[in-house]
Amino acid sequence: MTQRSERVTIAGAGPTGALLAILLRRRGYRVTVYDARPDPRRTSEESGRSINLALAARGINALRHVGIYDALRGAMVPMRARMIHDQAGTVTRQPYGSRPDEAIHAISRGRLGRLLIELADAAHGVEFQFEHRLIHADFAAGSAQFVDLRRDALLEVPMRPLLACDGAGSQMRRSLRDAGLIDAREEDLAHGYKELSIPAGDGGAYRLEREALHIWPRGGYMLIALPNDDGSFTATLFLPNRGNPGFDTLSGREAAADFLAANFPDAMALMPDGVREFLQHPTGFLGTVHAAPWHHRGMTVLVGDSAHAIVPFHGQGMNCCLEDCLAFDACVDLHHSWEDRFAAFYARRKENTEAIAAMALENYLEMRERVADPGFQLQSALSRELERRHPGRFIPRYSMVMFHPEIPYRIAASRGLVQSRLLARLTAGVASLAEVDFDEARREIDANLPPIDQDLSSVMKL
Ligand SMILES: Cc1cc2nc3c(=O)[nH]c(=O)nc-3n(C[C@H](O)[C@H](O)[C@H](O)COP(=O)(O)OP(=O)(O)OC[C@H]3O[C@@H](n4cnc5c(N)ncnc54)[C@H](O)[C@@H]3O)c2cc1C
């Protein structure tokens, strides 16, 4: 590691801040990370609950880059398919990919976060200051104010630079917006979420298919469950905030119990504490953050959720943030001044993060409604068949996003649009794969979907 005297400050020790700290430390910078939370290595998992998320190829790529992936592998549970649970309790399996290695992976959020901080601290010498909250940024003076929550004392930190990885509710984003330096808005979804749990069976047995992401689609809302490595599942109920049903009208015990029993009877049979958890656990908010630009001079830049938080329906929020860190690191390598680095990072990532934000919103409708539709199931099966017949030209959009980190999000979105129109045409009036006109498919693919390598080579030149 080359030693530089230059100090970099990071606000936020979430996945983005911790990974960025490691990458900058590897380049020789002295890095201090401030976070409002207590040190997660000294506290038990959030309120004793096990909360997990889906890790896919983009995130794995970034974790491999800093050598942390192998330490996590043992704790990950591969999810190879969606299991769709209909109202009558019938379960249908929909594979995520065409190849056995095309899986996404459930991982404990707390374990991943702690490992990144441990690696940053112990192996790389990053300095962490927990219980320090960023409260204000003065862009004329070039300094930021933190409160040391343990001592109730103010701390002035120069922004030379300060990288703001302080999450969806970013204080730095709000300060930049309030100072008129960027445009930023938070677009709330009218739906929220609640985390529930499905405990393990006897001897740590899984009481649902282990290697799958389970979905109970119910049109206007849905329940999902991801496996943990101890036999339990973490379930999340997504529901409108207001209305009937809505979180506001289901605040009483009887209404909540009736709603859960009527809509998710098979899942409720596996959740002895379901109603209590529903009533006691907080309702989480969901939304999309739009900001432009993400930086001010060479002083500060937004990275991760602070710049572009998205709704969780593609399981890509953190994957995208970890990919941000690699892109940022490449910009540090390519440019000399922080101002040029920030501008290059924004230019590289803005369009891609907008693309994944839009795809994540679309996926909510897909998960809560379309997955249960036979027409959608036929199109999914046809996607996989077209990929088999036309490798390198037709790649299902879900696969481009989840399994192909070499394909930027914006290309996945634009090719995905061409493909979805083609799938609609090929399945119109058709009941099974055997009835699909594969000659027409070949003609259309040859005409409208150039080999993916062609698209990617033009990206490299940009
Ligand atoms: C219900 C749900 C499910 C999700 N599932 C997935 C999934 O399956 N796969 C996936 O890839 N992504 C998922 N995500 C998204 C993922 O959680 C985020 O994209 C990711 O955590 C963002 O990382 P970050 O480090 O940028 O922000 P955060 O994880 O929010 O970390 C921000 C850090 O900054 C600190 N901080 C905040 N404000 C201040 C301040 N003023 N001063 C100092 N420190 C501060 C916080 O304490 C925190 O440690 C999900 C999100 C939700 C809500």
The ligand as a Gaussian input file, in Angstrom:
#p B3LYP/6-31G(d) Opt

LIG

0 1
 C      -36.939000      -3.916000       2.610000
 C      -35.650000      -3.801000       1.864000
 C      -35.113000      -4.921000       1.255000
 C      -33.934000      -4.833000       0.530000
 N      -33.444000      -5.948000      -0.083000
 C      -32.343000      -5.864000      -0.843000
 C      -31.850000      -7.019000      -1.524000
 O      -32.413000      -8.115000      -1.438000
 N      -30.719000      -6.880000      -2.280000
 C      -30.069000      -5.687000      -2.421000
 O      -29.063000      -5.611000      -3.136000
 N      -30.506000      -4.575000      -1.777000
 C      -31.620000      -4.632000      -0.997000
 N      -32.068000      -3.522000      -0.342000
 C      -31.349000      -2.239000      -0.509000
 C      -30.136000      -2.093000       0.413000
 O      -30.541000      -2.258000       1.749000
 C      -29.506000      -0.719000       0.232000
 O      -29.354000      -0.425000      -1.139000
 C      -28.128000      -0.635000       0.902000
 O      -28.224000      -0.899000       2.272000
 C      -27.540000       0.762000       0.694000
 O      -26.275000       0.818000       1.290000
 P      -25.667000       2.230000       1.744000
 O      -24.407000       1.902000       2.463000
 O      -25.603000       3.158000       0.578000
 O      -26.766000       2.832000       2.732000
 P      -27.209000       2.231000       4.158000
 O      -27.140000       0.775000       4.180000
 O      -28.502000       2.896000       4.472000
 O      -26.092000       2.773000       5.147000
 C      -26.017000       4.144000       5.470000
 C      -25.183000       4.306000       6.739000
 O      -25.080000       5.702000       6.997000
 C      -25.361000       5.930000       8.367000
 N      -25.932000       7.280000       8.460000
 C      -27.151000       7.693000       8.059000
 N      -27.301000       9.007000       8.299000
 C      -26.146000       9.431000       8.867000
 C      -25.696000      10.687000       9.335000
 N      -26.458000      11.801000       9.268000
 N      -24.447000      10.763000       9.866000
 C      -23.657000       9.661000       9.938000
 N      -24.040000       8.438000       9.513000
 C      -25.274000       8.323000       8.973000
 C      -26.332000       4.844000       8.781000
 O      -26.252000       4.607000      10.176000
 C      -25.824000       3.663000       7.954000
 O      -24.859000       2.919000       8.650000
 C      -33.257000      -3.586000       0.413000
 C      -33.782000      -2.455000       1.034000
 C      -34.968000      -2.557000       1.746000
 C      -35.537000      -1.316000       2.385000

